[in-house]
Amino acid sequence: MKKVYLHTLTIRLWHWVNAAIVIILTLTGIQLRAPGTETIPEILGLWFPDYNTAVLIHKYFGFAMAASVIFWIVYIISSGSFRKHYLFRLSDIPIMGRQARYYVIGLFNGEKNPFVSTPEGKFNPLQKLTYGAVMPVVLLVLIITGIPFSDIFYFRNAIERFGGIRSLDALHVIAAYLCLLNFLVHLYMTTMGHHVFDHIKSMIVGYEEISEEEDSPSEVVLTKG
């Protein structure tokens, strides 16, 4: 086994701060969508004394999410990370079928992952498509539809342009469900290392362990381009 440095300190700090924001927004969102279900956040280890408190927490953590997304976009572009890790290329297309087959069949048959993360390319084509859909699209929809709720009187004209508060709320909730689904899938994907906590560990220390067998030339080629 050898260690490969994949995640910078900046990305690791951002990742865990953003994860905390997502969790808080999810728990307060549950309480806002279904008043009287305060026991759900309580069971999960958090407690919001009343509906108004949940509203305030959700509001300010929503602003924190907006700042987090803006920071992420600025960072990956200015650092060159977008071009290196997130940009979908034509050379990724032939790999998509193999990667999809691995997730659906190969993983459960004990086959090797056809993609090996390297400092030159951390994400396989399906991961690139997912990040491309969630970060710039779904999260931006969530933020744009959420800001008017911070002060519905001040943003009443904007709300009317969205078709009214019910239409705006529907868009916001759909985007929130998509984000929650992505969060759950993301948690599942973290278990796909050599050991169940390997990917989580790498997001703490920055390094990921890769076996010499995985690091063969035929496999590494798939991570480039």
ABEGO torsion letter per residue (X at the ends): XBBBBABBAAAAAAAAAAAAAAAAAAAAAAAAABBGAAAAAAAAGBBBABAAAAAAAAAAAAAAAAAAAAAAAAAAAAAGAAAAAABBBAAAAAAAAAAAAAAAAAAAAGBBBABBBBAABABBAAAAAAAAAAAAAAAAAAAAAAAAAABAAAAAAAAAAAGEAAAAAAAAAAAAAAAAAAAAAAAAAAAABABAAAAAAAAAAGBBBBBAAAABAAAAAAABX
